């Protein structure tokens, strides 16, 4: 007479093997999801910071005059509403590879104050100046930014600012 009250050793080994495979797949999927979430969270934080800095630059540029590109399209110089000579550019001063601002005539990167944190890596910062604000209407400045993320991910941000051309003549 056969005893049918339990599982055989083979049945237990097979069921444990299937259970281990399922747990391994689930754990690997969960770990990959956490890594992806960290990457997306980091990129999101970087883009929020760059958007904030871009908006800060745009506010100052809207009331600026006498716009000039310096060193191609990598630096923009203008006079702000407080009659200060302002420069924005991408700098790498040993601490930060990001966006920086300098007031006055700026000779070296060390004179620029970083606007982005060291965790934010800027690959591209260009200022495309259209119009001179005299004959062809208010100048327009397009700010092109590329933020570097992990695994060679670059996120591009582009915004155009129109400087206000307000004449004080009455």
C-alpha positions in Angstrom: 0.0 0.0 0.0 1.3 3.4 -1.0 1.5 6.3 1.5 0.0 9.5 -0.1 0.2 11.8 3.0 3.1 14.0 1.8 5.3 15.3 -0.9 8.2 13.4 -2.4 11.7 14.9 -2.2 11.7 15.5 -6.0 8.5 17.5 -5.7 9.9 19.7 -2.9 13.1 20.4 -4.9 11.2 21.3 -8.0 8.8 23.6 -6.2 11.6 25.3 -4.2 13.6 25.8 -7.5 10.6 27.5 -9.1 10.1 29.7 -6.0 13.8 30.7 -6.0 13.7 31.6 -9.7 10.5 33.7 -9.3 12.0 35.6 -6.2 15.2 36.2 -8.1 13.4 37.7 -11.1 11.2 39.8 -8.9 14.2 41.1 -6.9 16.2 42.0 -10.1 13.2 43.9 -11.5 12.7 45.8 -8.3 16.4 46.7 -8.1 16.4 47.9 -11.7 13.3 50.0 -11.0 15.0 51.6 -8.1 18.1 52.5 -10.2 15.9 53.9 -12.9 13.9 56.0 -10.4 17.2 57.4 -9.0 18.3 58.4 -12.5 15.0 60.0 -13.3 14.9 61.8 -9.9 18.4 63.2 -10.4 17.7 64.4 -14.0 14.5 66.0 -12.8 16.3 67.8 -10.0 18.9 69.0 -12.4 16.4 70.2 -14.9 14.4 72.1 -12.2 17.6 73.8 -11.1 18.6 74.8 -14.7 15.0 76.0 -15.4 15.2 78.2 -12.3 18.6 79.6 -13.3 17.4 80.2 -16.9 14.3 82.1 -15.6 16.6 84.2 -13.4 18.8 85.1 -16.4 15.7 85.8 -18.5 14.3 88.2 -16.0 17.5 90.2 -15.9 17.8 90.1 -19.7 14.2 91.3 -20.3 15.2 94.7 -18.9 18.7 94.7 -20.3 20.3 96.8 -23.1 23.4 96.7 -25.3 23.6 92.9 -25.7 26.8 91.4 -27.1 28.1 87.9 -27.6 31.6 87.3 -26.4 33.7 84.3 -27.4 31.2 83.2 -30.1 27.9 82.3 -28.5 29.3 81.0 -25.2 29.1 84.3 -23.2 26.5 87.1 -23.3 27.2 90.5 -22.0 24.7 93.3 -21.4 23.8 96.2 -19.2 21.0 95.4 -16.8 18.3 97.7 -15.4 20.7 98.8 -12.6 23.2 100.0 -15.2 25.6 97.1 -14.3 27.6 95.3 -16.9 26.5 91.6 -16.6 28.1 88.5 -18.1 26.6 85.0 -18.2 28.6 82.0 -19.3 29.4 78.3 -18.8 32.4 78.0 -16.5 34.6 75.2 -15.2 36.4 76.7 -12.3 37.5 73.4 -10.7 34.4 73.2 -8.5 31.5 73.7 -10.9 30.9 72.9 -14.5 27.8 75.0 -14.8 26.3 78.4 -15.4 27.8 81.4 -13.8 27.3 85.2 -13.6 29.8 88.1 -13.2 29.2 91.8 -12.8 31.7 94.1 -14.4 34.6 93.2 -16.8 35.4 89.7 -16.0 38.8 88.4 -17.0 38.9 84.9 -15.5 36.4 82.1 -14.6 37.3 82.6 -10.9 35.5 86.0 -11.0 32.2 84.4 -12.0 29.8 83.4 -9.3 28.2 79.9 -10.0 24.5 79.8 -10.3 24.2 76.0 -10.5 25.3 73.5 -7.9 28.3 71.3 -8.5 26.0 68.3 -9.0 24.5 69.8 -12.1 26.8 69.3 -15.1 26.2 71.6 -18.1 27.5 70.3 -21.4 26.3 73.2 -23.6 25.3 76.8 -22.9 24.8 79.1 -25.9 23.3 82.5 -26.2 22.0 83.2 -29.7 21.4 87.0 -30.1 19.0 88.2 -32.8 18.4 91.9 -33.4 20.3 94.8 -32.1 17.5 96.7 -30.3 17.9 99.7 -32.5 16.7 99.3 -36.1 15.1 95.9 -36.1 13.1 96.0 -32.9 13.8 94.6 -29.5 16.6 92.1 -29.3 15.8 88.4 -28.8 18.1 86.1 -27.0 17.8 82.3 -27.3 19.3 80.4 -24.4 20.3 76.8 -25.3 21.3 74.5 -22.5 22.2 70.8 -22.4 22.3 69.1 -19.0 24.4 66.0 -18.7 23.0 63.0 -16.8 24.2 59.5 -16.1 24.6 56.9 -18.8 25.3 59.6 -21.5 21.8 61.1 -21.2 21.6 64.7 -22.3 18.5 66.8 -21.8 18.2 70.0 -23.8 16.4 73.1 -22.7 15.8 76.1 -25.0 14.1 79.3 -24.2 13.9 82.7 -26.0 13.8 86.0 -24.2 12.7 89.3 -25.8 14.3 92.2 -24.2 11.9 95.1 -23.6 12.6 98.1 -25.8 11.2 100.8 -23.7 12.0 104.4 -24.7 12.0 107.0 -22.0 11.3 109.7 -24.4 7.9 111.5 -24.0 
